[in-house]
């Protein structure tokens, strides 16, 4: 029986689930709280210019039936090795950042008074159990509900917050300046994970091939891109909603968002309850918790899959090791707990560090994705059109310029 379009949705929503987390819940809200609506342009530009390189992941999977890592292999084995190195260097920091935020939300919502590393360990254990029991099918089915819940609660809260009465004071109305060192560092951190790090293009291609296995038929390029676009542009809408919440609730009030995960969560939940009512606390807490659990879960699933696939391409003999996914999952989980326990003293610092790394690696991954999708092994009808290629060149130039500028002002 032929499946309808709704049943074929999945990888694009998984993308949204992975993307709508730290970059939106934390960074976008901070951008609005610190600068009002002044950085809307940065959010829009980052998402628009990154579009081609994220789209190339599912496009390559639809064209070839394989994930994007095979496209890297077509370029040359060096590109697979490069991606392996970049992923290995960043995956512990990425997972630590998202897990630390999730642990902070758990601590606030459930009033848990344990060290943050122990809460993070419990969160990771819970996610590992879900992956063991449900695997891809659980991610695919649950994400549709999570994204709808998050979207409705966030957008409705922003609209209601617009009519709130806030005590703004002129001395706290900060203006963004390209001459301010701290402002530039935050701008790079904001765009680094807006809407997500480029690694997710590879994750998306893997989820797309997994989706094809579950539906038992090849999903057309049209349906693949439709699924992707729903998830992708939803991240833009939600990022602007979170930025707006920060702008209307914090900007100019003198209230500073905390770098502590639990305190930040309490401040964020207060925004919702102040504007909707105390009755909304439970609903909003569930939305925030499911948002970060979904991000933690999708990252925890995707990065071991990527490492398994990458090592398989670099060392074909390792394909015989059927449980290498679980080996990488264990390594990632233990490494994350160690980083949070011994090195992560401040949520804000951890996030800024992770997002900066993501932005600095953006030019390299953007170029690899472009070379993979335009390789001669990809059928011409599946390759991007001229407009998408032009946007790709503009994006690559933008990422290179800002990466060099960031290194110059560090």
Phi, psi and omega in degrees: 000135182284134183278145176283170184297325183294323180291336181274351175292149178169292182302323179293325178284328173297320175303312180298321179297322178286324185282316183281087181206251182299315184298328183263302184300321184259298189294316180295318178297318177298320180299316178292321181294322183275324189230011182064228181264010186295335183256017174303319180302321182294319179296312182296313181298315180300315183290320180293314183288337178275347185310308185303319188287332172282322180295329183297336179296297178294329178299315180295319180296319179293326183285323189246342185079007180235163179281169188295339179297329176292329175293321175298320181297326178295326178293320182155149183300333180301326182289325176294318178297318179299315180295321178300313181297313180298319180293316181297322181288334185255339191294325179290322179291316178300310182295323179295318182297310183289324181290323179296319177295316179300316179298322178297320178293317178300316180300319181286311186294319183259006178053050181267122182254061178242161174304144186301327181293326181287324175294320177300320179296320178294319178298313180295321178298318178297316180294319178298321179295317178299318180292325179292320184276312189263332181055212186296323185301322179294316177301313185299315185283321185286331188293329179298317179292316184297313183295319178297314180301313181295316183297312182297314183293320183288311183294318180295322179294319178298316180298316180294321182296334180300335183263007180284165180248114185239143182271094181263139182239134186307323184292345180258003179274084186283137177258136178287139180222133176288349178269355180265120183302314182294324180295319180295318180298320178291322179301316179295318179296321179297312183283339182301319180246026181253112358276349182192163174291153185295343177306330186294341175299320177290317178303316182299319180295325178291316177298325180295317178293324177294321180297320179298325178292321184286326180275344176075017177206159180287129178270130185294160177300320181301312180292323179297314181288328176298314177300316180297314184295324177300310180294319186292310184286340172295327179293328177292313181300315182289325179295321178291326178293317179293319177299317178298321177298317177296320183292313185282335186261335186237324188300124178084001181267344182087357178276126182257132178292137185282152174273355177272130186302314182293318180293319178301316180299318179299319179296318182294316179295329178295325177303311183295310185292328178294328185264334180255320184133156183297335180297339184275354185305311184297316181297314182291321178299318178296318180297313180296318182294315180293327177301308184282329174296319180295320178294314178300317182293314182292321177294318181294330178280317189287317187295318173297324177298317180295316181294323176297313181293321182292313178295329177296323178285324181284323182229085185307330181295337181287349178298339179288341178278100188290336186255025182294334175301314182288330175296311180295324178298318179294315179299316181295317181296313180295317179298321179296314180298319180296316180297314181295322183289322189247340187237341184264096180263343184214126182301317182299314180297317180299316182293315180299321179295314181296317182290326177294318177300316180299318182292320181294331179273353183303313182301318181296312182290326177298316179295318179298316180296321179293315180296325181292315185284338180261007179293152182298340180285345178270124180306139184307318181299338182267349181283153182295150178283175186301317183299319180291326177293318179297316178298326178296315180297319178297317180298314180300315179298320180297313182293322179295315181299310183290329177295316178294321179295321178297315179297328182288328184262356181298000000 
